[in-house]
Amino acid sequence: MAVFAADNGIRSLLDPENAITHWSEFDTGGHFPAMETPGPLVTDVREFFRSLR
């Protein structure tokens, strides 16, 4: 799960038991991170899939 700037506090709603294994929060970005902050998004996606190798 990648959470960008506008979604503060969402973890308590989506993951109250801390069961999501990959959670990233970013200070920049918004609803459309692929267009707004592609670098951090690509890095996070790569990090997620690297753990599945």
C-alpha positions in Angstrom: 0.0 0.0 0.0 1.4 3.4 -1.0 -0.2 6.4 0.7 0.4 9.9 -0.7 0.2 13.3 1.0 -3.6 13.8 1.0 -4.5 10.6 2.7 -3.2 11.0 6.3 -4.7 8.7 8.8 -5.9 6.1 6.3 -3.9 3.3 7.9 -6.1 3.2 11.0 -9.1 2.6 8.7 -7.6 0.1 6.3 -5.1 -1.7 8.5 -6.1 -1.5 12.2 -4.4 -4.8 13.0 -1.2 -4.0 11.1 -1.6 -6.9 8.7 -0.5 -5.2 5.5 3.1 -6.2 4.9 4.2 -3.4 2.6 3.1 0.1 3.6 4.7 3.3 2.4 3.8 6.9 3.1 4.9 9.8 1.1 4.9 13.6 1.8 4.3 14.5 -1.8 1.8 13.4 -4.4 -1.9 13.1 -4.3 -4.7 11.2 -6.0 -2.7 10.6 -9.2 0.8 9.8 -8.0 1.8 8.3 -11.4 1.5 11.7 -12.9 2.4 13.9 -9.9 5.3 12.0 -8.4 6.3 9.1 -10.7 9.8 8.6 -9.2 8.8 7.7 -5.7 5.9 5.5 -7.0 8.2 3.5 -9.3 10.7 3.1 -6.5 8.1 1.8 -4.2 6.6 -0.6 -6.7 10.1 -2.0 -7.4 10.8 -2.4 -3.7 7.5 -4.3 -3.3 8.2 -6.7 -6.2 11.8 -7.2 -5.2 10.6 -8.7 -1.9 8.6 -11.3 -3.8 11.6 -12.7 -5.8 
